[in-house]
Amino acid sequence: MAVEAKIEGKKLIITCDLEEPTPSASGKTLVVASTRGNMKTSVTIDGKPLIIGLNAYIYK
């Protein structure tokens, strides 16, 4: 999963690839984008790397 993050002014902009909808572990939703856990980005805040955990889904 390609995820890009950047800061523009006071906004965090996250861009990620969409995937073919696949059932979640519970089967209640269809996942269309996910980092599959936490992911370190190249963005830093106060000198520390920003970590992102992303899940985007739709209901069945």
Sine and cosine of phi, psi and omega as CSV:
sin_phi,cos_phi,sin_psi,cos_psi,sin_omega,cos_omega
0.00,0.00,0.87,-0.50,0.05,-1.00
-1.00,0.07,0.86,-0.50,0.03,-1.00
-0.79,-0.61,0.76,-0.65,0.07,-1.00
-0.86,-0.51,0.62,-0.78,0.05,-1.00
-0.74,-0.67,0.57,-0.82,0.08,-1.00
-0.44,-0.90,0.35,-0.94,0.04,-1.00
-0.94,-0.34,0.78,-0.63,0.09,-1.00
-0.82,-0.57,0.95,-0.30,-0.07,-1.00
0.90,0.43,-0.86,-0.51,0.01,-1.00
-0.97,-0.24,0.35,0.94,-0.03,-1.00
-0.88,-0.48,0.66,-0.75,0.14,-0.99
-1.00,-0.08,0.85,-0.53,-0.01,-1.00
-0.96,-0.29,0.86,-0.50,0.01,-1.00
-0.91,-0.42,0.78,-0.62,0.05,-1.00
-0.85,-0.53,0.75,-0.66,0.01,-1.00
-0.59,-0.81,0.37,-0.93,0.04,-1.00
-0.97,0.25,0.64,-0.77,0.14,-0.99
-1.00,0.08,0.55,-0.83,0.02,-1.00
-0.92,-0.39,0.24,-0.97,0.15,-0.99
-0.90,0.44,0.76,-0.65,-0.01,-1.00
-0.82,0.57,0.80,-0.60,0.02,-1.00
-0.78,-0.62,0.55,-0.83,-0.03,-1.00
-0.87,0.49,0.64,-0.77,0.09,-1.00
-0.96,0.29,0.09,-1.00,0.00,-1.00
-0.87,0.50,-0.60,0.80,-0.01,-1.00
-0.98,0.18,-0.36,0.93,-0.03,-1.00
0.99,0.11,0.02,1.00,-0.04,-1.00
-1.00,0.10,-0.38,0.93,-0.05,-1.00
-0.73,-0.68,0.19,-0.98,0.09,-1.00
-0.91,-0.42,0.86,-0.52,-0.04,-1.00
-0.99,0.15,0.77,-0.64,0.02,-1.00
-0.92,-0.39,-0.24,0.97,0.09,-1.00
-0.29,-0.96,0.67,-0.75,0.01,-1.00
-0.32,-0.95,0.59,-0.81,0.14,-0.99
-1.00,0.07,-0.12,0.99,-0.01,-1.00
0.83,0.56,0.77,0.64,-0.05,-1.00
0.89,-0.46,-0.17,-0.99,-0.02,-1.00
-1.00,0.10,0.56,-0.83,-0.08,-1.00
-0.69,-0.72,0.76,-0.65,0.05,-1.00
-0.97,0.22,0.68,-0.73,0.03,-1.00
-0.94,-0.33,0.11,-0.99,0.05,-1.00
-0.99,0.12,-0.14,0.99,0.02,-1.00
-0.96,0.28,0.68,-0.74,0.07,-1.00
-0.85,-0.53,0.58,-0.82,0.09,-1.00
-0.78,-0.62,0.82,-0.57,-0.08,-1.00
0.80,0.60,0.58,0.82,0.04,-1.00
0.98,0.18,0.07,1.00,-0.02,-1.00
-0.92,-0.38,0.62,-0.78,-0.01,-1.00
-0.92,0.39,0.63,-0.78,0.04,-1.00
-0.99,0.11,0.75,-0.66,0.03,-1.00
-0.96,-0.27,0.72,-0.70,0.00,-1.00
-0.84,-0.55,0.69,-0.72,0.18,-0.98
-0.86,-0.50,0.92,-0.38,-0.14,-0.99
-0.86,-0.51,0.75,-0.66,0.15,-0.99
-0.68,-0.73,0.84,-0.55,0.07,-1.00
-0.84,-0.55,0.78,-0.62,-0.09,-1.00
-0.52,-0.85,0.23,-0.97,0.08,-1.00
-0.81,-0.59,0.45,-0.89,0.07,-1.00
-0.98,0.21,0.51,-0.86,0.04,-1.00
-0.94,0.35,0.00,0.00,0.00,0.00
